[in-house]
Every structure is written in structure tokens, then in C-alpha cells.
Amino acid sequence: MQIWMTLILAVQMLSALAMIGLVLIQHGKGADMGASFGSGASGSLFGASGSANFLSRSTAACATVFFVCTLALAYLGSNPGARAGNSGGSVLDRPAAAASAAPVDTIPGAAPGAIPAPAAAASGASAAPAAPAPAASGAIPK
């Protein structure tokens, strides 16, 4: 099932890139507006309304492929059987075996759940960071 998701994702990415390229190279409808006032090159204000050229049809085909791939990825991602190692239940339904295990870094002889002391405090050294020395120029730090 993973191979299908990878294949569909690759097709979706290629169609998205093709659609971006096709949209960027198309000639906008507003570009003919100056030609319609005076030169008479256009039949109406924004050009012929019913004509669709190769670029606009290709963009529509890429958009259709993109949306179909998106729907297929959404279906495969929401299908519980599509994910490997999933038993079909939610995370909340799984037993909490990891939560009942003993912590790894406990001190021998200490109470369970006790917070171990830092190594610096156990050796007698100060755990607090040293305060910065005052400035030699007499200026008060901000």
C-alpha cells in the first residue's frame, strides 16, 4: 500500500508543478483590454468568452489530476488498514505498557519515582550558576 501512496504523491507533485508552469506562461485576459479600446483587435471587452486554447485546457487537466490525487491520498491516509503495523484502534485504546515500566535512571535504594539529585550537588559543588563580575568601568549593566 505504501508504493501506491508514493506513486500517487509523485504524480500529485508533478501535476502541481506543471499547473504552476502553465498558469505562469498563460496570457492574461486583462492584457487585451488596452487593445479593445481603439484598435479593434478584440471582439469584446475581455476577448472572446467561449474560446479555450491549449494552455487553459492543459491547466484544467492538470488541476483535475491534482484533485484526484489529493482525494486518493486522503482516502488512503484515513483508511486504517493502509498503515503498516496499525491494529485499527486509536492511540488512546492501546494498553499503557510503557507507562508502568520502571524508570531507567533511578538510584538504587531510593523510593520509586524519586527525583535523583544532580551530580554537582551530590559532590558538594554549588548547583547555582556563578554571578557575573561587576563591570570594571563602573557602569551599571542594564
URZI-V926842 format. One record per backbone hydrogen bond with DSSP energy under -1.0 kcal/mol. NH is the residue of the N-H (numbers start at 1). CO is the residue of the C=O. Records with the same first field share a line. If there is no record, write none. Layout:
# URZI-V926842
NH = CO, CO
This chain:
# URZI-V926842
5 = 1
6 = 2
7 = 3
8 = 4
9 = 5
10 = 6
11 = 7
12 = 8
13 = 9
14 = 10
15 = 11
16 = 12
17 = 13
18 = 14
19 = 15
20 = 16
21 = 17
22 = 18
23 = 19
24 = 20
25 = 21
36 = 32
38 = 36
57 = 53
58 = 54
59 = 55
60 = 56
61 = 57
62 = 58
63 = 59
64 = 60
65 = 61
66 = 62
67 = 63
68 = 64
69 = 65
70 = 66
71 = 67
72 = 68
73 = 69
74 = 70
75 = 71
76 = 72
77 = 73
78 = 74
79 = 75
82 = 79
86 = 83
97 = 95
110 = 107
114 = 111
122 = 118
123 = 119
125 = 120
